[in-house]
Amino acid sequence: MHNYREGFVYVKDVIPTIQTELRYCGTNNFVGTPIDGYVNSVAILTLEAAAALKKAQTKLAKQNLSILIYDAYRPQAAVNHFVRWAKVERDTLMKGVFYPDVQKKNLFKEGYIASKSRHSSGSTLDITIANLETGIPLDMGSPYDFFGSASWIKNSNLNTTQRVNRQLLQKVMADHGFRNYAQEWWHFTLRGEPYRNQYFDFFVE
């Protein structure tokens, strides 16, 4: 296993069965373009976060399920790109998909965009659950990176399947050392993360 840099690993080196769809490497994201700092579609995490995630993956695999990673370590350059984008109010290419009910000028005020991200510390990741064999994600009731109350963990406007799927994701991550973020069902941070409040800027490559 090779370290990306000291303290960090490529997640697939630790968890070969993990599935990835690094949204910020392509155009299927709220900006609509590839994001600065994402050179290759590889998920990077701290050693500690990857080790904890491996235990969660092992548990899910028993049900023929897999974690699907949308984002993991995020360089500060990417966060800076989001900040610059958020200030250009006329650039609303992906509004209909990702933030139909939020005015772009309010993305900072309402907490959807910030100048620092826990992702840049290396132990925060955005995930869902997918079928281990087909790679098809489970229905969580709102898309990844959807800005709005539909993405809140306590969203009550879900059908039974969506609610069960969300509960499964929350439980497996909590059971293996991750805490959630109430407004984003996909967002988890390792408890006792090794580089808390350190913001790295090496590229994802």
Secondary structure in CASP SS format (residue, H / E / C, confidence):
PFRMAT SS
TARGET T0000
AUTHOR 0000-0000-0000
METHOD secondary structure of the structure
MODEL  1
M C 1.00
H C 1.00
N E 1.00
Y C 1.00
R C 1.00
E C 1.00
G C 1.00
F E 1.00
V E 1.00
Y E 1.00
V H 1.00
K H 1.00
D H 1.00
V H 1.00
I C 1.00
P C 1.00
T C 1.00
I C 1.00
Q E 1.00
T E 1.00
E C 1.00
L C 1.00
R H 1.00
Y H 1.00
C H 1.00
G C 1.00
T C 1.00
N C 1.00
N C 1.00
F C 1.00
V C 1.00
G C 1.00
T C 1.00
P C 1.00
I C 1.00
D C 1.00
G C 1.00
Y E 1.00
V C 1.00
N C 1.00
S C 1.00
V C 1.00
A C 1.00
I E 1.00
L E 1.00
T E 1.00
L H 1.00
E H 1.00
A H 1.00
A H 1.00
A H 1.00
A H 1.00
L H 1.00
K H 1.00
K H 1.00
A H 1.00
Q H 1.00
T H 1.00
K H 1.00
L H 1.00
A H 1.00
K C 1.00
Q C 1.00
N C 1.00
L E 1.00
S E 1.00
I E 1.00
L E 1.00
I E 1.00
Y E 1.00
D E 1.00
A C 1.00
Y C 1.00
R C 1.00
P C 1.00
Q H 1.00
A H 1.00
A H 1.00
V H 1.00
N H 1.00
H H 1.00
F H 1.00
V H 1.00
R H 1.00
W H 1.00
A H 1.00
K C 1.00
V C 1.00
E C 1.00
R C 1.00
D C 1.00
T C 1.00
L C 1.00
M C 1.00
K H 1.00
G H 1.00
V H 1.00
F H 1.00
Y C 1.00
P C 1.00
D C 1.00
V C 1.00
Q C 1.00
K H 1.00
K H 1.00
N H 1.00
L C 1.00
F C 1.00
K C 1.00
E C 1.00
G C 1.00
Y C 1.00
I C 1.00
A C 1.00
S C 1.00
K C 1.00
S C 1.00
R H 1.00
H H 1.00
S H 1.00
S H 1.00
G C 1.00
S C 1.00
T E 1.00
L E 1.00
D E 1.00
I E 1.00
T E 1.00
I E 1.00
A E 1.00
N E 1.00
L C 1.00
E C 1.00
T C 1.00
G C 1.00
I C 1.00
P E 1.00
L C 1.00
D C 1.00
M C 1.00
G C 1.00
S C 1.00
P C 1.00
Y C 1.00
D C 1.00
F C 1.00
F C 1.00
G C 1.00
S H 1.00
A H 1.00
S H 1.00
W C 1.00
I C 1.00
K C 1.00
N C 1.00
S C 1.00
N C 1.00
L C 1.00
N C 1.00
T H 1.00
T H 1.00
Q H 1.00
R H 1.00
V H 1.00
N H 1.00
R H 1.00
Q H 1.00
L H 1.00
L H 1.00
Q H 1.00
K H 1.00
V H 1.00
M H 1.00
A H 1.00
D H 1.00
H C 1.00
G C 1.00
F E 1.00
R E 1.00
N E 1.00
Y E 1.00
A C 1.00
Q C 1.00
E E 1.00
W E 1.00
W E 1.00
H E 1.00
F E 1.00
T E 1.00
L E 1.00
R C 1.00
G C 1.00
E C 1.00
P C 1.00
Y C 1.00
R C 1.00
N C 1.00
Q C 1.00
Y C 1.00
F C 1.00
D C 1.00
F C 1.00
F C 1.00
V E 1.00
E C 1.00
END
